[in-house]
Amino acid sequence: MRLCESETVELKVDYTPEIKKEIVAFANSNGGIIYIGMQDNGEIIGLENADFVMQQVSNSIRDGIRPDVSMFTSIELCQENKHIVRVTVNQGTKKPYYLSDKGMKPTGVYVRSGTTSAPASEDAIRMMIKMTDGDSFETNRSLIQELTFTSLQREMERRNIECTQVQMKNLGILSHDDIFTNMGLLVSDQCKHAIKFAVFQGIDKLVFKDRKEMTGSIFDQMTDAFKTIDFYNRTKATFHDYLREDERDYPEDAVREALLNAIVHREYAFSGSTMMNLYSDRLEIISLGGLVSGLSLEAVMLGASQPRNEKLAALFYRMKLIEAYGTGISKIISCYKGLKMQPKFENVEGAFRVVLPNTTVQDTGSGNEKYMPIIGLFEKQKEITRSDVEEVLGVGTTYAINTLKAMMDKELIKKVGSGRLTKYVIARRSLQ
């Protein structure tokens, strides 16, 4: 018997733990055979204790490779030479196979490349997962398997829901063979997705004021995001017949529903972040993925619902974070009932945007929205100057003068003084 190494043949002088890489590579590729007791050039060396080597290989396969690849391997003595062990590895059906101590990443996943076993790229690993598990992001195996669930356990305990291993399988966090899924990754403390929050002065992105990024479990992200919006959600007090009425810039229920929809229904196969942008006149929440294929915006407005992440939606429903499918948008709309400005919903390829108007500035309609950055200056000072306008808008002197003149023509502001002492004060109380 004279052999040489190839894409489907590997020769080993003796057993070493490194043989696991070759088995993994063959199982992830087109299969192959490993001969133990032979030089790389095909010269037979033989083994002193072939039975012991067979046991070592068997133990290595059982303890060092995941998922279980034993059903696709056979270990036997060569008929031609009883001092040589032959390990036959067939292509597996649960790719990617990986070294259990390295995990489902390039250092643990190998494929056959010519006469060597090479680490697989992350893209190749994802492709193997997709081909094996299907297109459902939630049910696909997570690339990260070292997961903890402190936040999830806390939230489930608050609601008297068990968080046992059986329960985690029922929720889709664990697969039937005890491997964490992407659903598990989302609710874990190691969730790789994030929510980014930005505050801008005025109605555009010219003047940036603040930013924050929410990370960790999506439960922590949800809590942090709502608290952050709540911090900026000002309260306006009005009096009617000596009775005080408090009104917030953005209805809390509308913010909550828009945030929950963005978390539950976004496309997590995309690596980008959920965006929340706060302007002086509106709050925008943008989630990736858009509506699921076949579901139109008109249908959603009628109450139709098709969760993209069914297991995540089911968990949120069980936790009573969402009451029923398809009611989020109707609740947002009801929060603005009777108001002049209404929320907007936009669906484009790859993204869905919810726009919540600031209820306390709805009287600034009729084309006056563009002056909101200047009007916002009066929140901190009674008078403003031309240089204040130049700074807040990031414009030159001529543009600032023309803008101030246009605001005076609309009776939004009044001019006080002249020359270098010229200042401007608010003219309409409804804009304060």
C-alpha positions as CSV (number, residue, x, y, z in Angstrom):
1,M,0.0,0.0,0.0
2,R,1.5,3.3,-1.1
3,L,-0.4,6.5,-0.5
4,C,0.2,10.2,-0.6
5,E,-1.6,13.1,1.0
6,S,-4.4,14.8,-1.0
7,E,-7.6,16.8,-0.4
8,T,-9.2,13.6,0.9
9,V,-6.2,11.8,2.4
10,E,-4.2,12.7,5.5
11,L,-1.2,10.7,6.7
12,K,0.0,10.7,10.4
13,V,3.0,9.0,12.0
14,D,1.3,8.7,15.3
15,Y,-1.7,10.0,17.2
16,T,-1.6,13.6,18.4
17,P,-4.5,15.8,19.6
18,E,-4.1,17.8,16.4
19,I,-5.9,15.0,14.6
20,K,-9.2,16.6,15.7
21,K,-8.5,19.5,13.2
22,E,-8.3,17.0,10.3
23,I,-11.5,15.3,11.4
24,V,-13.3,18.6,11.7
25,A,-12.0,19.7,8.3
26,F,-13.1,16.5,6.5
27,A,-16.6,16.6,8.2
28,N,-17.0,20.3,7.1
29,S,-15.8,19.5,3.5
30,N,-16.2,16.5,1.3
31,G,-15.0,13.8,3.8
32,G,-11.7,12.0,3.8
33,I,-9.5,9.3,5.3
34,I,-6.8,9.7,7.9
35,Y,-4.1,6.9,8.1
36,I,-2.2,6.8,11.4
37,G,1.2,5.0,11.2
38,M,2.5,6.4,7.9
39,Q,5.0,9.1,6.9
40,D,3.9,12.1,4.8
41,N,5.6,10.5,1.8
42,G,3.5,7.3,2.2
43,E,6.2,5.2,3.9
44,I,4.7,2.8,6.4
45,I,6.0,3.2,10.0
46,G,3.3,1.2,11.8
47,L,2.1,1.5,15.4
48,E,3.3,-0.4,18.5
49,N,-0.2,-0.3,20.1
50,A,-2.8,0.3,17.4
51,D,-5.7,-0.6,19.7
52,F,-4.7,2.1,22.2
53,V,-4.5,4.7,19.3
54,M,-8.0,3.7,18.2
55,Q,-9.2,4.4,21.7
56,Q,-7.4,7.8,21.8
57,V,-9.0,8.8,18.5
58,S,-12.5,7.7,19.7
59,N,-12.1,9.7,22.9
60,S,-10.9,12.7,21.0
61,I,-13.9,12.6,18.7
62,R,-16.3,12.2,21.6
63,D,-14.9,14.9,23.9
64,G,-13.3,17.4,21.5
65,I,-15.7,17.9,18.6
66,R,-19.1,19.5,18.4
67,P,-21.7,18.7,17.2
68,D,-21.4,15.0,17.6
69,V,-19.5,13.7,14.5
70,S,-19.1,10.1,15.7
71,M,-22.0,8.9,13.5
72,F,-20.0,10.1,10.4
73,T,-16.7,8.5,11.4
74,S,-15.4,5.0,11.5
75,I,-12.1,3.8,13.2
76,E,-10.6,0.5,12.2
77,L,-7.4,-1.4,11.5
78,C,-6.3,-1.5,7.9
79,Q,-6.9,-5.0,6.4
80,E,-3.5,-4.7,4.6
81,N,-1.5,-3.8,7.7
82,K,-2.8,-4.3,11.2
83,H,-0.3,-1.8,12.5
84,I,-2.0,1.1,10.8
85,V,-5.3,2.8,12.0
86,R,-7.7,4.1,9.4
87,V,-10.1,6.8,10.3
88,T,-12.8,7.4,7.7
89,V,-14.7,10.7,8.0
90,N,-17.8,11.3,5.9
91,Q,-19.2,14.8,5.2
92,G,-21.4,15.8,8.1
93,T,-25.0,17.1,8.0
94,K,-24.7,19.5,11.0
95,K,-22.0,21.8,9.7
96,P,-20.1,23.6,11.0
97,Y,-18.3,21.1,13.1
98,Y,-15.8,22.7,15.5
99,L,-13.3,22.0,18.3
100,S,-15.3,22.2,21.6
101,D,-12.6,24.1,23.4
102,K,-12.3,26.8,20.7
103,G,-16.0,27.3,19.8
104,M,-17.7,28.1,16.5
105,K,-15.1,30.6,15.3
106,P,-12.2,30.5,12.9
107,T,-9.8,29.1,15.5
108,G,-12.2,26.2,16.0
109,V,-13.7,25.5,12.6
110,Y,-11.6,24.0,9.9
111,V,-12.1,23.1,6.2
112,R,-10.0,21.1,3.8
113,S,-7.9,23.2,1.4
114,G,-5.6,21.1,-0.8
115,T,-3.5,18.8,1.4
116,T,-4.0,21.0,4.5
117,S,-6.7,21.8,7.0
118,A,-7.2,25.5,7.2
119,P,-9.3,27.8,9.5
120,A,-12.7,28.7,8.0
121,S,-13.5,32.4,7.7
122,E,-16.5,33.9,9.6
123,D,-18.4,34.3,6.4
124,A,-17.8,30.6,5.5
125,I,-19.0,29.6,9.0
126,R,-22.2,31.7,8.6
127,M,-22.8,30.1,5.2
128,M,-22.5,26.6,6.7
129,I,-24.9,27.5,9.4
130,K,-27.4,28.9,7.0
131,M,-27.1,25.9,4.7
132,T,-27.7,23.6,7.7
133,D,-30.2,25.4,9.8
134,G,-32.1,27.3,7.1
135,D,-32.9,31.0,6.7
136,S,-34.4,31.7,10.1
137,F,-32.0,34.0,12.0
138,E,-33.5,33.1,15.4
139,T,-33.1,29.3,15.0
140,N,-29.6,29.4,13.5
141,R,-26.8,28.4,15.8
142,S,-25.0,31.4,17.4
143,L,-21.3,32.0,16.5
144,I,-20.8,32.8,20.1
145,Q,-21.5,30.0,22.5
146,E,-20.0,31.5,25.8
147,L,-23.2,33.2,26.8
148,T,-24.6,34.3,30.1
149,F,-28.2,35.3,30.9
150,T,-28.2,37.5,34.0
151,S,-30.6,40.1,32.6
152,L,-32.9,37.5,31.1
153,Q,-33.1,35.6,34.4
154,R,-33.8,38.8,36.3
155,E,-36.7,39.7,34.0
156,M,-38.2,36.3,34.1
157,E,-38.0,36.1,37.9
158,R,-39.8,39.4,38.1
159,R,-42.7,37.8,36.1
160,N,-42.5,34.4,38.0
161,I,-41.4,32.6,34.8
162,E,-39.0,29.6,35.1
163,C,-35.6,29.9,33.4
164,T,-34.6,26.2,33.4
165,Q,-32.8,24.5,30.6
166,V,-36.0,22.9,29.4
167,Q,-37.7,26.3,29.4
168,M,-34.8,27.7,27.4
169,K,-35.3,25.0,24.8
170,N,-39.0,25.8,24.6
171,L,-38.2,29.4,24.1
172,G,-35.7,28.6,21.3
173,I,-32.7,29.9,23.2
174,L,-31.1,26.4,23.2
175,S,-31.4,23.9,20.3
176,H,-32.4,20.3,20.9
177,D,-28.7,19.4,21.1
178,D,-27.9,22.0,23.7
179,I,-26.3,24.6,21.4
180,F,-27.2,28.3,21.8
181,T,-29.1,29.8,19.0
182,N,-29.2,33.4,17.7
183,M,-32.3,33.8,19.8
184,G,-30.2,33.0,22.8
185,L,-27.5,35.5,21.6
186,L,-30.1,38.3,21.4
187,V,-31.4,37.8,25.0
188,S,-27.9,37.1,26.4
189,D,-25.6,39.6,28.2
190,Q,-23.3,39.2,25.2
191,C,-25.8,40.5,22.6
192,K,-23.7,42.1,19.8
193,H,-26.4,44.4,18.6
194,A,-27.0,47.9,20.0
195,I,-29.3,51.0,20.1
196,K,-27.7,54.4,19.3
197,F,-29.4,57.5,20.6
198,A,-28.5,61.0,19.3
199,V,-29.8,64.5,20.3
200,F,-29.6,67.3,17.8
201,Q,-30.3,71.0,18.2
202,G,-33.0,72.1,15.9
203,I,-34.8,70.1,13.2
204,D,-31.7,68.8,11.3
205,K,-28.4,67.2,12.0
206,L,-26.3,70.4,11.7
207,V,-25.8,70.9,15.5
208,F,-25.1,67.8,17.5
209,K,-25.8,68.0,21.3
210,D,-25.5,64.5,22.8
211,R,-25.2,60.8,22.1
212,K,-25.4,57.5,23.9
213,E,-25.1,53.8,22.9
214,M,-27.1,51.1,24.6
215,T,-25.5,47.7,24.7
216,G,-25.8,44.3,26.4
217,S,-29.0,42.2,26.6
218,I,-31.9,43.6,24.6
219,F,-33.7,43.9,27.9
220,D,-31.0,46.2,29.3
221,Q,-31.0,48.1,26.0
222,M,-34.8,48.5,26.1
223,T,-34.7,49.8,29.7
224,D,-31.7,52.2,29.1
225,A,-33.3,53.5,25.9
226,F,-36.6,54.3,27.5
227,K,-34.9,56.0,30.5
228,T,-32.7,58.0,28.1
229,I,-35.7,59.3,26.1
230,D,-37.6,59.9,29.3
231,F,-34.8,62.2,30.5
232,Y,-35.1,64.4,27.4
233,N,-38.9,64.1,27.3
234,R,-39.8,67.5,28.9
235,T,-43.0,68.2,30.7
236,K,-45.1,71.3,29.9
237,A,-47.6,72.5,32.5
238,T,-50.7,74.5,31.5
239,F,-53.6,75.8,33.7
240,H,-57.3,75.6,33.0
241,D,-59.6,77.1,35.6
242,Y,-56.8,76.8,38.2
243,L,-56.4,73.1,37.3
244,R,-52.9,72.1,36.3
245,E,-52.4,69.8,33.3
246,D,-49.0,68.3,32.5
247,E,-48.2,67.5,28.9
248,R,-45.0,65.8,27.8
249,D,-43.2,66.4,24.5
250,Y,-43.8,62.8,23.5
251,P,-46.6,60.6,24.8
252,E,-45.0,57.9,26.9
253,D,-47.1,55.1,25.5
254,A,-46.2,56.1,22.0
255,V,-42.5,56.1,22.8
256,R,-42.9,52.7,24.5
257,E,-44.7,51.1,21.6
258,A,-42.4,52.5,19.0
259,L,-39.3,51.3,20.9
260,L,-40.8,47.8,21.5
261,N,-41.6,47.5,17.8
262,A,-38.1,48.5,16.8
263,I,-36.6,45.9,19.1
264,V,-39.0,43.0,18.4
265,H,-39.4,43.4,14.6
266,R,-36.0,44.5,13.3
267,E,-33.8,42.4,11.1
268,Y,-31.0,41.1,13.3
269,A,-29.2,39.4,10.5
270,F,-28.0,43.0,9.7
271,S,-25.1,44.1,12.0
272,G,-26.1,47.8,12.2
273,S,-27.7,49.5,15.2
274,T,-31.2,50.6,15.8
275,M,-31.2,54.4,15.6
276,M,-33.1,56.9,17.8
277,N,-32.7,60.6,16.7
278,L,-34.2,63.4,18.8
279,Y,-34.8,66.8,17.3
280,S,-36.5,69.9,18.6
281,D,-39.7,69.0,16.8
282,R,-39.7,65.2,16.6
283,L,-38.3,61.8,17.7
284,E,-37.3,59.3,15.0
285,I,-36.8,55.6,15.6
286,I,-35.3,53.7,12.7
287,S,-35.0,49.9,12.7
288,L,-33.3,47.7,10.1
289,G,-35.0,45.3,7.8
290,G,-38.3,47.1,7.0
291,L,-41.5,45.1,6.9
292,V,-41.4,41.4,6.2
293,S,-41.7,40.4,2.6
294,G,-45.4,40.4,1.4
295,L,-46.6,42.8,4.1
296,S,-47.4,46.3,3.0
297,L,-47.5,49.4,5.1
298,E,-51.2,49.8,4.3
299,A,-51.8,46.3,5.7
300,V,-49.9,47.2,8.9
301,M,-52.0,50.3,9.4
302,L,-55.1,48.1,9.3
303,G,-53.7,46.0,12.1
304,A,-52.1,43.2,10.2
305,S,-49.0,41.7,11.7
306,Q,-46.4,39.1,10.8
307,P,-43.4,39.0,13.3
308,R,-40.0,38.6,11.7
309,N,-38.7,37.2,14.9
310,E,-41.5,35.0,16.0
311,K,-39.7,33.5,19.1
312,L,-38.6,36.9,20.3
313,A,-42.1,38.2,19.8
314,A,-43.5,35.2,21.7
315,L,-41.1,35.8,24.6
316,F,-42.1,39.5,24.8
317,Y,-45.7,38.6,24.7
318,R,-45.3,36.0,27.5
319,M,-43.4,38.6,29.5
320,K,-46.4,41.0,28.9
321,L,-44.1,43.6,27.3
322,I,-46.4,43.5,24.3
323,E,-50.1,42.9,24.7
324,A,-51.1,41.5,21.3
325,Y,-49.7,41.3,17.8
326,G,-50.5,44.1,15.4
327,T,-51.6,46.7,17.9
328,G,-48.5,48.8,18.3
329,I,-49.1,51.3,15.5
330,S,-52.8,51.7,16.4
331,K,-51.7,52.6,20.0
332,I,-49.2,55.1,18.7
333,I,-51.8,56.8,16.5
334,S,-54.3,56.8,19.4
335,C,-51.8,58.7,21.6
336,Y,-52.0,61.6,19.1
337,K,-55.8,61.6,18.7
338,G,-57.2,65.1,18.4
339,L,-53.7,66.7,17.9
340,K,-52.8,68.7,14.8
341,M,-49.5,66.9,14.2
342,Q,-49.7,63.1,13.6
343,P,-47.0,60.4,13.8
344,K,-45.6,59.1,10.5
345,F,-44.6,55.6,9.5
346,E,-42.2,55.0,6.6
347,N,-41.2,51.7,5.1
348,V,-38.4,51.5,2.6
349,E,-36.2,48.6,1.5
350,G,-34.0,47.6,4.5
351,A,-35.5,50.0,7.1
352,F,-38.6,51.1,8.9
353,R,-39.0,54.6,10.5
354,V,-41.4,55.9,13.1
355,V,-41.6,59.7,13.5
356,L,-43.2,61.0,16.7
357,P,-44.0,64.7,16.6
358,N,-43.2,66.9,19.6
359,T,-46.7,67.7,20.9
360,T,-45.7,70.9,22.7
361,V,-44.5,72.6,19.5
362,Q,-47.4,71.7,17.2
363,D,-48.4,75.3,16.9
364,T,-45.2,76.0,14.9
365,G,-46.7,74.6,11.7
366,S,-47.3,76.5,8.4
367,G,-43.7,76.3,7.4
368,N,-42.2,77.5,10.6
369,E,-40.4,74.3,11.6
370,K,-37.2,75.4,10.0
371,Y,-37.0,78.2,12.6
372,M,-37.1,75.8,15.6
373,P,-33.3,75.9,16.2
374,I,-33.6,79.7,16.7
375,I,-36.8,79.4,18.8
376,G,-35.0,76.8,20.9
377,L,-32.5,79.5,22.0
378,F,-35.2,81.3,24.0
379,E,-35.5,78.3,26.3
380,K,-32.2,79.4,28.0
381,Q,-32.2,83.1,27.3
382,K,-34.7,86.0,26.9
383,E,-32.9,87.7,24.1
384,I,-30.8,86.6,21.2
385,T,-28.3,88.3,18.8
386,R,-27.5,87.8,15.2
387,S,-24.2,86.0,16.2
388,D,-26.3,83.5,18.2
389,V,-28.2,82.6,15.1
390,E,-25.0,82.3,13.1
391,E,-23.7,79.9,15.6
392,V,-26.8,77.7,16.1
393,L,-27.4,77.4,12.3
394,G,-23.7,77.3,11.3
395,V,-24.3,80.0,8.7
396,G,-22.8,83.4,7.6
397,T,-24.0,86.9,8.5
398,T,-26.1,87.5,5.4
399,Y,-28.1,84.3,5.8
400,A,-28.6,85.0,9.5
401,I,-29.9,88.5,8.8
402,N,-32.3,87.3,6.2
403,T,-33.6,84.5,8.5
404,L,-34.2,87.0,11.3
405,K,-36.0,89.3,8.9
406,A,-38.2,86.5,7.7
407,M,-39.1,85.5,11.3
408,M,-40.0,89.2,12.1
409,D,-42.2,89.2,9.0
410,K,-44.0,86.1,10.4
411,E,-44.3,87.9,13.8
412,L,-42.3,85.1,15.5
413,I,-39.8,87.5,17.0
414,K,-39.4,91.2,17.6
415,K,-36.4,93.4,17.2
416,V,-35.2,95.4,20.3
417,G,-32.5,98.1,20.0
418,S,-30.5,99.1,17.0
419,G,-27.0,99.0,15.7
420,R,-24.5,96.9,17.7
421,L,-27.1,96.7,20.5
422,T,-29.7,95.0,18.3
423,K,-31.3,92.0,19.9
424,Y,-34.4,89.9,19.3
425,V,-37.1,88.6,21.7
426,I,-39.9,86.0,21.2
427,A,-43.0,87.5,19.8
428,R,-45.6,84.8,20.1
429,R,-46.3,83.2,23.5
430,S,-47.4,80.0,22.0
431,L,-43.9,79.3,20.9
432,Q,-42.4,79.4,24.4
